[in-house]
C-alpha cells in the first residue's frame, strides 16, 4: 500500500511538471504540429507502429519541453492528422499540419 501511494505521488509530480513546462516552448523544444500551430484535439490518441499510443496533448507537451528530438519533431506533423492541428490560440477549425502532402494545385 505504501509503495502504491509513493508511485502515485511520483506520477502526479511528473504530470504536473509536464503541464507547467508545456505552457512555453523550451528553447530546445518544438511544436509537433509545426511552427505557429498547436494540437487542436489533445484527447485524440496518436499511434505509430512499434511505439506506445500517446494522447495528442501529451505529445504536444513532450515536444514543447524538449523531450522529442528536434530532428524527429520536424516530420511528426505529417503523421498526426488525428490531433487536429490548428493555428496557436485559434478557435478555428483544424488546419493541415506543416509538411503534409496537401498542396493546392492551380485550376
Phi, psi and omega in degrees: 000316180296320180296320180295318179297317180296318179296317179297321179295319179296316179297319180297317178297321179295317179296317179298318179297319179294317181296318181294315182285343182286344183290336180226135178288120178298154181300337177259006183261179181208164173266123182294341178271343183119166182299129178077008182233144181227166178294128179265340180232083184295342181273347177295155183248128176267128178234137178223134183308132178084000181236155177290150176291139184225132174299143183300325178297320178291323177297316178298314179299320179295320178295315182295328182271002177086013181278348177252124180303140184303325180291337177269330182296325183299325181264353180297324185303328180284348185254350189249043180306324181289351177279352175054061180300143181213160177304142181303131178075006183268144172261006181290171178291159182301154177247164175293136181295152176300134180093001181284167181272008182277078181258124181293147178246152179287145181291000000 
